[in-house]
Every structure is written in structure tokens, then in C-alpha cells.
């Protein structure tokens, strides 16, 4: 982490919120249970409702239900009428595909008893591609004629439909299992073919009904056989499939492919099983021949590219890579030769927003001023020092106008409610548009986070936030609740306004609330993440132990009540905290937790750990089950019985070990639930957490208000 908030002086670190509030704050009203949970008092006011940009110099604002076009330069408004829809949309109803035209007409394109999935319009809107029974099809809009491209779909062969591990870890959940991509000229469809024949089957049991049933998923765990994958291209009119020149029997992965703007080539991301070599190949869609255009190797692992930015006229392409240890922007010629590294330094580019070739400028967001904040910058395509366009000790959420002449920002920090402003491309504020800080903000005692850093045993500085109880008595010890996630590049500490009703109540009740990030959370870039290679979880839990040890040295902290909680990777961290870190942590609530990395999926786990055969000691020392004998204190373990991501198997194996060791723990199962839950069980889970906190940390009865929820 580069710095903490300059608005909170370092010499105040560790003092209670009460101590730093002005004397007048003693006269502020305390929020009641009803004002926090039942009839919430809003301490902020709504910001203007701005939907985005109508064009390069007008943004769209909704006032009193009316849409207005606002001139960015003058502020003058006029009624805004959205342009007539120029495109059609498609959807699935009653298992069939329907197309809605710009005029509102609805046309049924398919009529079949089987389910059509992921209907996707071609760019010219003449065809809709989809999958049915794991085969790839398209239907012509004008004639409703179907073309079937593949014929071998089955319960283990999927064409254009992702195998589970690709959906979860490579293409992403947003893909909804879609694994096909139209060319920009609508002449071809690229798709992946998966063969799960050799992928082990994992059974998930449901208790529903008299006899229950098994749900069978092809789920490769660490070291298991992965799906055989092929990348094909087929003409929209049908005919022979051109397969990219790869051997499907090789142990390999393919990431999302990208068509070049003219559709003349398909750029495919290939990675070895070890995930330390990523090559982008240009595939000839007519022959399948491949030519490497980018080759990256790292000593640890490489993440997939989520976008490739092509310059017009085949002048080159732009990628964001962390190969230097920090995420930066690189400009390449189309043959893959490096033209320019456009950003550099010990900070991270977050996202490329726009590339303006006329101005020769890239607009991007980055964590440059502080690892906990986001700002907008621009940099020349010729290189040079980036220019910061946002301001202050705030984190900015920006909407950039087309062309980049103006942008809107909603900015805040942990102790300052959001404000909204309009700026130009030189970073000059044109005008302030709104302030969410309402009158109620100054009328009530509010528990706000303190942002600080803690030191690890090897001298790293990492971020921590603390919310101290509203009223702290000298000499009195207070329990601690630490909330974490902990997964690689998945930090939770950002210097932005994030109100939480439970936070206000816990502060009133006398609970110290802490959030910590570890070295792999992203604040130290890829350089920091590399430290966890082949021992996922060890450095992370030691970082949390070091943060908790510092807390225990504070005069008001009760060392006998150091509770930690999290879900998924955070659940794993919690299980490790009560076993590996049992000398520090006394209580834990672990939700849907990995307990041994051999039990999780191949692609995610091996990215950090390699296979169990390659790294047996790493798997041993990072398993909570290995350290179960050290367990003391109280751990509550929570899991959904049909979790198809982190299997219940993880919890059962840890429970089995605890029982054999004669350990006391608590267990809560949620029948039929997956990886997290809402509805009645979500309410139940939340209220059970309150019960745990009151019974074990606050040591007093649960308030009646919670019992009625």
C-alpha cells in the first residue's frame, strides 16, 4: 500500500472515534434500533439521477420523472428523447427464441420441445446463434430457417456451451455458459467444443422428496483431468468446421478469443496447464493455421486478458499486463513487437476506458495516488507521464463522455459521503452537481471507519480499517469482530463511502469492528501476489495474525474475544485462523469454506498451487484439516448442502477430523442451498450471526428486535 488517507493524520491512529469527535458531538443523538433496522434514518440525501451521456457534450439527467439533456458547458437543459431503437433484441420464452423488432413487433423464431440457450444476434441482425442439447445452431431471421453446425452434442460433449470449469473460472459467470462468438462481419461464428468424458463426476446430493436425488457435475478438482477443448470456426451458412491448429489431447486451456475488427482473423488465448505461459495466436478462419502474436511468461502465474484494444488501420493493439509486477498499459505493433510501454511505476492501472486516436490519448482509471483509491488519468499514445484528472483524497467513480472532453465523477472517502461533479479533460471542475451529506448526518452519533496500516512480520505495510465503539470507557476491554475475504487480487479495503446499518448498531453495542487486507489482496500489485505462489493461504493467514496481534496490544482490546468471519475464500481463511492461527483468534464464523485445496477446482487452485503431485507439501501446509489439532476456541461452520462451487465435502472432511480429535465446534447446514443464499434462509443466517456475536462476544441476550426479524 502506497499511503493512507491524508485527511486522517497518522498521530490519531488508534484513538477511539469518540476521542476525535468535537465536543459538540457529545450532544448528538444516538441512533435507536428502530432507526437503524426497522425504519432507517437516512443520513445522506440522493445525488442527481444521471444515466450517462447523450453525446460528447450532453449528459442525461432525470428530474421529477422527466429526462433532460444537460449541456456540459452551460448547464442549460432541454427535454431528452431517447433515439429510436435501431436494433432488435432476442429472448427465450417457453423454451423458444423470440425476436423483438425496434417497432415492438415480437416474432417467434423457433418452435421446439428442447430448450434454446443463449440466443445471440449477429452484428447485421440477420441471424440468431444459440445452443440446443449442447449443439450449436443459428436461425435466419427473415426465413426462420435453422442451420445446425454440430451434431455430436451429448451429456459430455458441448459445442458452444461451456464446461463447468470454463464457465466458473475462465469465461466467467457473466457468460451464462455461452462459448461462441460472432465475427464482426457476421460471416462466421467461432466456438469452443468441450469433451468432458475423462473429467471426474462429482455427485451432489439433494434431500428433496422421499428418496432424494443426485446431481452429477463434471468437476475437475486439483490434479484431475480437464476437459478436452477445441476452437472452431464455421461459416454462418453452414458447411465444414475449421478447427484451429491445436492438439485437443494436450493439457492446455483456451481463454476468450477476440475477432480482429475486420473479421479477417481470430485471436485465440492459449495457456499451458501450469498457467505460467500465455500465447495469443492469430488464427486463419479459413485454414485454422495459427501464428503467435504475443507470448508472455511469468515465474508464478498469468491471468487471462479480458480485452484487446485494436487501433484503426492495423496500426497496433493495446494490452494491460501485470508482467512487470504492476498492471500497466503496453502498445504493440500488429506483429506483436513492442512499440511502447505507456505507463510504468509501482502502481496499478485498473481499466482502459477510451482510446482517442485523433487526440493520441488513452483515458484510464488507476490506483496511483493510493492503493485504496481510484482516479481517472490520461496518457499520450506516444508515452510520457500520465495526467491525473480527478482530485483530492477521494476515490472516484467516473462516467467519461464519448471523446473524453468531459466526465462526471461521484467521489467520496470512508468518512465523507458521496459528492458529484462535472469536469473537463484538463481536470478542471466545471461545476458541482450534488452532495449526499444531509442534515441527519450532523444530527446523530455515527461510527465511521479509521483507515490505517499494520505491519507484517516481514515488514510489509497493509491496510486495515477500524470502527471503534461509540462510547469507550477507560480501562474496559472490548471484543473484536474481523471481517475478511482474503482471496488473490480481491481486496476489500477501499477509501470510499460504504454505509452499513449493522456497523452502526455494533458500534453502539460496544463491538470493535475491523477489516483487513493481506499481501495478495492487490495493494502491492502482482509483485505482492507472487509471494503466495505454491502456498495459497499461508502468508495470508500469517498477515491476518500479525494484524490481530497488533490489535491485541491496544489498551481497549479484549484478547479473549478476537472473532473472524468470512465466506468462500474468507471461510477458508476463518478455518485457518481457528487452526493454524489458534494462538491469536478465539472465535470464528466460516461460511461455505474450502478446507483443503485438493478439494477445489483445477484451474483456480493450480493457478496458485500447481498440481498436488507437483506440490504435495504446499497442499499439506495450506489445509485447515492439517492443523485441526491446534484448534481451540469456538468455530461455527456453515454450508449449503448443494453448493456446486465449494462442495459440502470440504466441511464434512473438516468436521470428521474435529470429531476424531474430540473438538467442540458448531455446525449449521442450509438444505438445498448453493454457494451463498438469500430469502428466508438468508434472513435466518444473518440473525444467527447476530446470536453468535451476542452470545460469545458481547455476552448478553439478543435484543428482542432481532428475534422478530
Secondary structure, DSSP 8 states (H G I E B T S, - for coil): -----TTS-GGGTT--HHHHS-GGGGGSB---HIIIIIS---SB----EEEEEEETTEEEEEETTEEEEEETTT--EEE-------S-EEEEETTEEEEE-TTS-EEE----SS-EEEEEE-TTSSEEEEEETTEEEEEETTT--EEE------SSEEESB--HHHHHHTS-GGGTTB-EEE-TTSSEEEEEEEE-TTS-EEEEEE--TTT-EEEEEE--BTTS---EEEEEEEETT---EEE-S--TTSSEEE---EE-TTSSEEEEEEEETTS-EEEEEEEETTT--EEEEEEEE-SS-----S--EE-GGG--EEEEE-TTSS-EEEEE-TTS-EEEE---SSSEEEEEEEEETTTTEEEEEEE-S-TT--EEEEEETT----EE-S-SS-EEEEEE-TTSSEEEEEEEETTEEEEEEEEETTS-EEEEEEE-B-GGGGTB-----EEEEEE-TTS-EEEEEEE--SS--TT--EEEEEE----TT-----SS----HHHHHHHHHT-EEEEE--TTSSTTHHHHHGGGTTSTTHHHHHHHHHHHHHHHTSTTEEEEEEEEEEETHHHHHHHHHTTTTTTT--EEEEES----GGGSBHHHHHHHH--TTT-HHHHHHT-TTTTGGG--SEEEEEEETT-SSS-THHHHHHHHHHHHTT---EEEEETT--SS--HHHHHHHHHHHHHHHIIIII-S---HHHHT-
